[in-house]
Amino acid sequence: MTPEQAFDLVHAYADGELDAASVLEFESHLAMSPALRKEHASIAALQASIRHGVMRYSPPPRLEQNVRAASSTESNNLWRATGRWRALALSASAAAVLLLAWNLSLTLPRAGDEAPDEIISAHFRSLQADHLTDIASSDRHTLKPWLSQRLHFSPIVGDFANAGFPLVGARLDYLKRNSVAAIVYKHRQHVINVFVWPTTGDQASKPEVHQRRGHNMVRFDVAAMGYWAVSDLNIDDLRKLVGLLQSVAEPRPTNALPQ
């Protein structure tokens, strides 16, 4: 089991889904990796919170009284009452359903919430020794063909050294059960991972900012490619790099191409 595989199995370990041999291998990595221990501790804390009802929503007493009143013995006569009382009974039922949905919304992750967490985990894995790049180069003409030969798509690699964002290299990463490109830049002493993979549509999207574990993350789509830029860099400087990436990835009109 490699360190990267151990990170991929941390949820299975926390849920008790690994066999005995895998548990032993995983725990050997857990003993040696502070980052893996931190990730496991975070998952364990979330599980404990859910088990002990920390995230459970407690309805206000008045709402509980209203629901109980609606379901009391007197409410049995609602079936023979006018349409106004029938509407009241339906309203009480709808309130109970909404209350249940609200409670679930506080205890279950929203769709898409896992994406930033998976991206930031990949970023942290890359900062471990000898894992930042598979190929170290500041030449985009070296990095682009290297990535294109190993992926089913050809990512655009920009050279922004003159703007203060020199290329460091690139590597292959694995996200959402797919191989993706990870293009690495630096700004002063800050490492920036730019993850790239194809999207289903070709519509450009406005950058979305996320924060995870003290790091800034910017998500955007352009030219049928999805991008995540991740770093501990301040958000203003990270947005500058995003603007540069958009400028080289945005398709230009035919009449704007050099002759």
C-alpha positions as CSV (number, residue, x, y, z in Angstrom):
1,M,0.0,0.0,0.0
2,T,1.4,3.4,-1.1
3,P,0.9,6.6,0.9
4,E,-1.5,7.8,-1.8
5,Q,-3.5,4.6,-1.5
6,A,-3.6,5.0,2.3
7,F,-5.2,8.4,1.9
8,D,-7.8,6.9,-0.5
9,L,-8.7,4.3,2.1
10,V,-9.0,6.6,5.2
11,H,-12.8,6.7,5.0
12,A,-13.0,2.9,4.6
13,Y,-10.8,2.5,7.6
14,A,-12.9,4.9,9.7
15,D,-16.0,3.0,8.7
16,G,-14.5,-0.5,9.6
17,E,-14.7,-1.7,6.0
18,L,-11.1,-2.9,5.5
19,D,-10.0,-6.5,5.9
20,A,-7.4,-7.4,8.6
21,A,-4.4,-7.3,6.2
22,S,-5.4,-3.9,4.9
23,V,-5.9,-2.6,8.4
24,L,-2.4,-3.6,9.4
25,E,-0.9,-1.9,6.3
26,F,-3.1,1.2,6.8
27,E,-2.1,1.6,10.4
28,S,1.6,1.4,9.6
29,H,1.1,4.4,7.3
30,L,-1.1,6.1,9.9
31,A,1.8,5.8,12.5
32,M,4.2,7.5,10.1
33,S,2.1,10.2,8.5
34,P,1.0,13.2,10.5
35,A,-1.2,14.4,7.6
36,L,-3.0,11.0,7.4
37,R,-3.5,11.1,11.2
38,K,-5.0,14.5,11.0
39,E,-7.4,13.4,8.2
40,H,-8.4,10.4,10.2
41,A,-9.0,12.4,13.3
42,S,-11.2,14.9,11.4
43,I,-13.4,12.0,10.1
44,A,-13.6,10.4,13.5
45,A,-14.7,13.7,15.1
46,L,-17.4,14.1,12.5
47,Q,-18.7,10.6,13.1
48,A,-18.7,11.2,16.9
49,S,-20.7,14.4,16.4
50,I,-23.3,12.6,14.3
51,R,-23.6,9.7,16.8
52,H,-24.1,12.0,19.8
53,G,-26.6,14.2,18.0
54,V,-24.5,17.4,18.0
55,M,-25.8,18.2,14.6
56,R,-29.4,17.3,15.4
57,Y,-32.0,20.1,15.0
58,S,-34.2,20.6,18.1
59,P,-37.6,22.1,17.2
60,P,-38.9,25.0,19.3
61,P,-41.5,24.0,21.9
62,R,-44.2,26.0,20.2
63,L,-43.8,24.0,17.0
64,E,-43.9,20.7,18.9
65,Q,-47.1,21.9,20.7
66,N,-48.8,22.8,17.5
67,V,-48.0,19.5,15.9
68,R,-49.2,17.6,19.0
69,A,-52.4,19.7,19.0
70,A,-53.0,18.9,15.4
71,S,-52.7,15.2,16.1
72,S,-54.8,15.2,19.3
73,T,-58.1,13.5,19.8
74,E,-60.0,16.6,18.8
75,S,-58.3,16.5,15.4
76,N,-60.1,13.2,14.6
77,N,-63.1,15.3,13.8
78,L,-61.2,17.1,11.0
79,W,-62.3,14.5,8.5
80,R,-65.9,15.6,9.0
81,A,-65.0,19.3,9.2
82,T,-65.1,21.9,6.5
83,G,-62.4,22.3,3.9
84,R,-60.7,24.9,6.2
85,W,-60.0,22.3,8.9
86,R,-58.9,19.8,6.3
87,A,-56.4,22.4,5.1
88,L,-55.1,22.8,8.6
89,A,-54.5,19.1,9.0
90,L,-52.6,19.0,5.7
91,S,-50.6,22.0,6.8
92,A,-49.6,20.2,10.0
93,S,-48.5,17.2,8.0
94,A,-46.5,19.4,5.6
95,A,-44.8,21.0,8.6
96,A,-43.7,17.6,9.9
97,V,-42.3,16.7,6.5
98,L,-40.4,20.0,6.2
99,L,-39.1,19.5,9.8
100,L,-37.8,16.0,8.8
101,A,-36.2,17.4,5.6
102,W,-34.5,20.2,7.6
103,N,-33.1,17.8,10.1
104,L,-31.7,15.6,7.3
105,S,-30.2,18.6,5.6
106,L,-28.2,19.4,8.8
107,T,-26.8,15.8,9.1
108,L,-26.2,14.8,5.5
109,P,-23.6,16.4,3.2
110,R,-24.9,18.5,0.3
111,A,-24.4,17.3,-3.2
112,G,-21.0,18.5,-4.5
113,D,-19.6,19.3,-1.0
114,E,-17.2,16.4,-1.4
115,A,-15.4,17.9,-4.4
116,P,-13.4,20.7,-2.5
117,D,-12.5,18.1,0.2
118,E,-11.1,15.7,-2.4
119,I,-9.2,18.4,-4.2
120,I,-7.6,19.8,-1.0
121,S,-6.6,16.2,0.0
122,A,-4.9,15.8,-3.4
123,H,-3.1,19.1,-2.9
124,F,-1.8,18.0,0.5
125,R,-0.7,14.7,-0.8
126,S,1.4,16.4,-3.5
127,L,3.3,18.4,-0.8
128,Q,4.7,15.2,0.6
129,A,8.3,14.4,-0.3
130,D,8.9,13.6,-4.0
131,H,5.3,13.8,-5.0
132,L,4.8,17.3,-6.2
133,T,5.8,16.6,-9.8
134,D,6.2,13.6,-12.1
135,I,8.2,15.8,-14.5
136,A,10.0,18.9,-13.3
137,S,10.3,21.6,-16.0
138,S,9.6,25.3,-16.6
139,D,9.1,24.7,-20.3
140,R,5.4,24.4,-21.3
141,H,6.5,22.8,-24.6
142,T,7.9,20.0,-22.6
143,L,5.0,19.6,-20.1
144,K,2.1,19.8,-22.6
145,P,3.2,16.8,-24.8
146,W,4.2,14.8,-21.7
147,L,0.7,15.2,-20.3
148,S,-1.1,14.7,-23.6
149,Q,0.7,11.3,-24.1
150,R,-0.5,10.0,-20.8
151,L,-4.1,11.4,-20.7
152,H,-7.1,11.1,-23.0
153,F,-7.2,14.9,-23.3
154,S,-4.6,17.7,-24.0
155,P,-4.5,20.4,-21.3
156,I,-3.3,23.9,-22.1
157,V,-0.2,24.8,-20.2
158,G,0.5,28.5,-19.7
159,D,3.9,30.1,-19.0
160,F,3.4,33.0,-16.6
161,A,6.9,33.5,-15.3
162,N,6.9,37.1,-16.4
163,A,3.8,37.7,-14.3
164,G,5.4,36.1,-11.2
165,F,4.0,32.6,-11.6
166,P,6.8,30.3,-13.0
167,L,6.1,26.8,-14.0
168,V,7.5,24.1,-11.7
169,G,6.3,20.9,-13.5
170,A,3.4,18.6,-13.8
171,R,2.1,15.2,-12.7
172,L,-0.8,12.9,-13.1
173,D,-3.3,12.7,-10.3
174,Y,-6.5,10.7,-9.7
175,L,-9.8,12.4,-8.8
176,K,-13.4,11.3,-9.1
177,R,-12.1,7.9,-10.4
178,N,-10.4,9.6,-13.3
179,S,-6.9,10.6,-14.2
180,V,-6.4,14.3,-14.3
181,A,-3.6,16.7,-15.0
182,A,-2.0,18.6,-12.2
183,I,0.1,21.6,-13.4
184,V,2.3,23.1,-10.7
185,Y,3.2,26.8,-10.4
186,K,5.0,28.9,-7.8
187,H,4.5,32.4,-6.6
188,R,7.3,33.5,-4.3
189,Q,7.5,30.5,-1.9
190,H,3.9,29.4,-2.4
191,V,3.1,26.2,-4.3
192,I,0.0,26.3,-6.5
193,N,-1.6,23.1,-7.9
194,V,-3.9,23.6,-10.9
195,F,-6.0,20.5,-11.5
196,V,-7.5,20.2,-15.0
197,W,-9.9,17.7,-16.6
198,P,-12.5,17.8,-19.4
199,T,-16.1,18.9,-18.7
200,T,-19.3,17.8,-20.3
201,G,-20.2,21.3,-21.7
202,D,-18.2,24.1,-23.3
203,Q,-19.8,27.0,-21.5
204,A,-17.3,29.1,-19.4
205,S,-18.2,29.7,-15.8
206,K,-17.4,32.4,-13.4
207,P,-14.7,31.5,-10.8
208,E,-16.1,30.2,-7.5
209,V,-14.0,30.7,-4.4
210,H,-13.7,28.0,-1.7
211,Q,-11.7,27.7,1.5
212,R,-10.5,24.4,3.1
213,R,-8.0,23.9,5.9
214,G,-6.5,27.4,5.6
215,H,-6.1,27.2,1.8
216,N,-7.8,29.1,-0.9
217,M,-9.4,27.3,-3.9
218,V,-10.8,28.7,-7.1
219,R,-13.0,26.6,-9.4
220,F,-13.9,27.6,-13.0
221,D,-14.7,26.2,-16.4
222,V,-13.4,27.4,-19.8
223,A,-13.1,25.8,-23.3
224,A,-14.6,22.5,-22.2
225,M,-12.1,22.1,-19.3
226,G,-12.7,22.3,-15.6
227,Y,-10.0,23.9,-13.4
228,W,-9.3,23.9,-9.7
229,A,-6.5,26.2,-8.5
230,V,-5.4,25.5,-4.9
231,S,-2.8,27.1,-2.7
232,D,-2.1,28.8,0.7
233,L,-1.5,31.9,-1.4
234,N,-3.8,34.9,-0.6
235,I,-6.9,35.0,-2.7
236,D,-6.1,38.2,-4.6
237,D,-2.8,36.7,-6.0
238,L,-4.6,33.3,-6.7
239,R,-7.2,35.2,-8.6
240,K,-4.5,36.8,-10.7
241,L,-3.3,33.3,-11.8
242,V,-6.8,32.3,-12.5
243,G,-7.2,35.3,-14.8
244,L,-4.0,34.3,-16.6
245,L,-5.2,30.7,-17.0
246,Q,-8.5,31.9,-18.4
247,S,-6.8,34.2,-20.9
248,V,-4.7,31.4,-22.5
249,A,-7.5,28.8,-22.3
250,E,-10.3,31.0,-23.8
251,P,-10.6,30.1,-27.5
252,R,-9.9,33.1,-29.8
253,P,-11.8,34.0,-32.9
254,T,-10.3,32.6,-36.1
255,N,-9.5,36.2,-37.4
256,A,-7.5,36.8,-34.2
257,L,-5.1,33.9,-34.8
258,P,-1.6,34.9,-35.9
259,Q,-0.9,34.6,-39.6
